[in-house]
């Protein structure tokens, strides 16, 4: 954030009110015309944009709609608000569109005393406010980042910024990826920006309060996957960048105070989507999905490209380290990882449970797409890093394709038994919810995901029905009750009827009969990550 930050209205708790000041005029019209002419000459408007069609298509905001029909019952522990964020572009793109591009929209279900209310709201980012001001798209898109076309669109944004047509002093992220709750605030996240603070009103409505800069201590990006330690109340996070330092680690106290930055040295700018913590360590993943703008132009490649010849590197750092001097790096065979389930310490080893991806291609979720993807493998793995002898090992725990792993978050950073994931039939379609028992051995001869071995349950959504990330909600908070005593809650959509619903299933039994199904009055597009805000947290954040 630049000079404007000092002029901005601030709210207690490190929140800045986002008030961008773009300027209309001859300059904005001239740049618009230049972009229009270039797109007209070079872009094929007939090229399909899969991630704007079907149930990927955007929807309008929905104010709170109450007393929704509930089949079954909503248990008392679900009193709170279930939220899921995802890409939902308010305006049609000028040219290309990647699934990661859309404006963040939060779909929420307020549950209280067995009754359900549905709401959908945009996160009011600086980017969205400015495009609303102009009535159309103005910021560059990931979907355009290929070849000379990508270079031109980058220069259009630089020109708009220089001429003050766009105000980037508040960043230009979408807040479309994930959500977390810390220090009395619900945060909407995307890894190219700072967090946005969201207030949940008593009726379930969602209000954007502003952007978090932690009293000017945050000057870099903030991962979409920070970790909150349930025992200490601290939050651990990092940001990655395209210029050194490529990675910066941060610790945020239980009281919401951000500690000094700890730069982490890696050789090249990479996409680092997630990380992990244990009781004493933070785990960073230097994986060979590189940011390569020169190759984008020269070889007409997507701006992020994967190098299958490089090793996967994992850095283990004492989590309260003031610098990187004590980091230990380990190598494993080439791979990429979007999402980790959990990590813990076991003797001399740090154990990471993760979804390991072979040969990622981010261009797969850009423009046109195959229904079934070739060479797409995303499997649950256990990785071990021995701090005594410096060796690393890995063990495959499933066949493909599994992602969006979640655990009972009362065990974050500590050893736990169960992992809940989604079954994918393509990179974006969720056909079922799967439960793994890490105490059981995997059946390595299996060619498909089915119950047996370490797979203790599968909830199959059925033909034509697709879901999204399932969040575990414990019946009782803490670690005194059985780890899997609780419920999984997730959004689902029936492509045959066009109807969406929220499903609640029993996490212990994984019964095919849902505990509750809440029919929704509006369609919910496929999206990214979900979160459950407890009733206690709702009351805590009410004063924001």
ABEGO torsion letter per residue (X at the ends): XBAAAAABBBBBGGBBBBBBBBBBEAAAAAAAAAAAAAAAAABBAABBBAAABEAABBBBBBBBBBGBBBBEBBBAAABEBBBBBBBBBABBBABBBBAAABBBBBBBBBBBGGBBBBBBBBBBBAAAAAAAAAGBBABBBAAABBEAAAAAAAAAAAAAAAAGABBAAAEABAGAABBBBBGGBBBBBBAABBBBBBBBBAAGBBBBAEBBAGGGABABBBBABBBBBAAAGBBBBBBBBABOBABBBBBBBAAGBBBBBBBBBBABBBBBABBBBBAABBBBBBBBBBBBAAAAAAAGBBABBBBAABBBBBBBBBAABABAAABBBBBBBBBBBABBABBBBBEABBBBBBBBBBGBBAAAABEBBBABBBGBBBBBBBBBBBAAAGBBBBBBABBOBBBGBBBBAAABGBBBABBBBBBBABAABBABBBBBBAABBBBAABABBBBEEABABBBBAEBGBBBBBBBBBBABBEAABBAABEBBBBBBBBAAAGBBBBBBBBAAAGBABBABBBBBABBBBBBBBBBBBBAAAAAAAAAX
